[in-house]
Amino acid sequence: MSFQSLHFFLFLAVVFGLNRLLLRHADARKNMLLAASYYFYMCWDWRYAALLLFMSVVSFAAGRAIEASSSAAVRKRWLAAALLASLGVLAYFKYVNFFIESAGQLLNTMGFEANLPLLQVLLPIGISFFTFQSLSYTLDIYRGKEKATDSFRDFALFVAFFPTVLSGPITRARQFMPQLEHLPKDDEKRMEEGLVLILRGFIKKMAFADVLAVQLVNPAFAAPSEYSPLFLLVAVYAFSFQLYMDLSGYTDIARGVAKLLGFDLMKNFDRPYQATSVSNFWQRWHISMSSFFRDYLYFGIGGSKHGNVYINLYITFVAIGIWHGAGWNFVLYGVIHGSFVCFERWRRGRREAKGLPPEPTSAGARLLAIFLAFQVVALSRILFRAPDLDSAAAYVSAMLQPVSNNAPFTLMGVGVLLLAVLLHYLPKGLFTRAAVAYCRAPVVLQGGAIVGLALTLAALSPGGASFIYFQF
């Protein structure tokens, strides 16, 4: 076990212990969780704790001012200030060099010699998550869906809560703040559910995501011209399951840790590769993020009621693409998904106009729809995995113009991929019954299962890989 892993588990042990000692002391418990959350974030980069505090102060002050004012103009000015501060910080740290590079390329295309210097900016970990989380609070107050809190401590804890601050799920204030007002007491069932989620998350990360990365994905994307089209295609499918196991695994761990501390976080995934369309995929994938863009951007610019619905959809999905990264590959990723969602909306409208159901209902048609939706999602993720457009184009070119018959499949890589596919399409009830059986088992058996699982994961996992969404 690395020093970093040991430090993380010691941190959790201390926080859990203090949380139980302070169950009857709400203020002390919240103070401890706030201090622990800032300590956790500072372990990644202490310099940006001030940025986390700044975002909290801005959103808290704007929320109080918006609720206190009866003037529409004043309310709009405070909202604009919060948006400018939050999105301005996000744009500076995440996108400024992308804008500079794009401007330089445009000037060169126009015949000017432009060698614009890039800024030495280090991306703060989790900035996309805590920016959106704090911003949703201000927007909900402006829309009358949320009441401003009087406690800056509680709001700061909501923004910095350590299970979610790095990679979500993006939590709404109306989901989390009421739990701070009425802190739950000790609950054995909740703790057992939390432990199951944590175990499931580590299995997804270490036994699936990391193995798929090392065995299939990383070699293929490092040198696509060296491998056969079949190996490259399988690696694309493997990356889709690596990404799902990685992010949903982190979400499971975050939700499980929160449950052990007495808090409930939203479910973030719903079998996304069982989606029957690209639209349905985004209703199942990274739900906290996709619902944020739906509620605050898509509906904010008019949705289906104001303006052109297809333009609104394109704007939303391009924004989703750019949220994932500063590069034209992510812009194109958003355009592709937006195009399919627009087409699906148009097709549903045509079917309904003919008196037909929105989607085909036969079992065969449903299976075909699931297969086609997965192909779109998986193949478009070449843009997601490749560092830039040129690298993505090189990968596609190697798939379409075979220059090698090299297909170094390993038994572990293929076996883990097939198992991931099988588990994803098994009925949900099997996992629910397995979790219930674990919770009902004697403590000795539960402990033995944890030890056995830890040893198995240590043997299987290549280790050393951080969670993919940490970069966002």
Secondary structure by P-SEA (a helix, b strand, c coil): ccaaaaaaaaaaaaaaaaaaaacccaaaaaaaaaaaaaaaaaaacccaaaaaaaaaaaaaaaaaaaaacccaaaaaaaaaaaaaaaaaaaaaaccaaaaaaaaaaaaaaacccccccccccccccaaaaaaaaaaaaaaaaaaccbbbbccaaaaaaaaacccccccccccccccccccccccccccaaaaaaaaaaaaaaaaaccccaaaaaaccccccccccccccaaaaaaaaaaaaaaaaaaaaaaaaaaaaaaaaaccccccccccccccccaaaaaaccaaaaaaaaaccccccccccccccaaaaaaaaaaaaaaaacccaaaaaaaaaaaaaaaaaaaaaaaaaaaccccccccaaaaaaaaaaaaaaaaaaccccccccaaaaaaaaaaaaccccccccccaaaaaaaaaaaaaaaccaaaaaaaaaaaaaccaaaaaaaaaaaaaaaaaccccccccccccc
